[in-house]
Amino acid sequence: MENITTLTTKGQVTIPKAIRDKLGLKPFDKLRFFIDEEGEVRIRKAYPSLEDVVASLPALASDLSIEEAIELAKEERAREWAAKLRDS
């Protein structure tokens, strides 16, 4: 699968839809770039580390269930991304 895209003056590119679909990429997914032994650039979907997941959870209060705490963390992350989008 070969696709051509343009590098912007800010160093950004649009990943073609066929590649996003093949990799299962969604908005705000993190990507890992690396250069292999042949000098080719590779892109992979980056998955959060356990430390990232734990750091995104709010401190558990005695009156919150695990499910509620996870939902709070998701809402907080969504607010953070919305703020980043507004600022960019």
Order of alpha helices (4+ residues) and beta strands (2+ residues): alpha-beta-beta-alpha-alpha
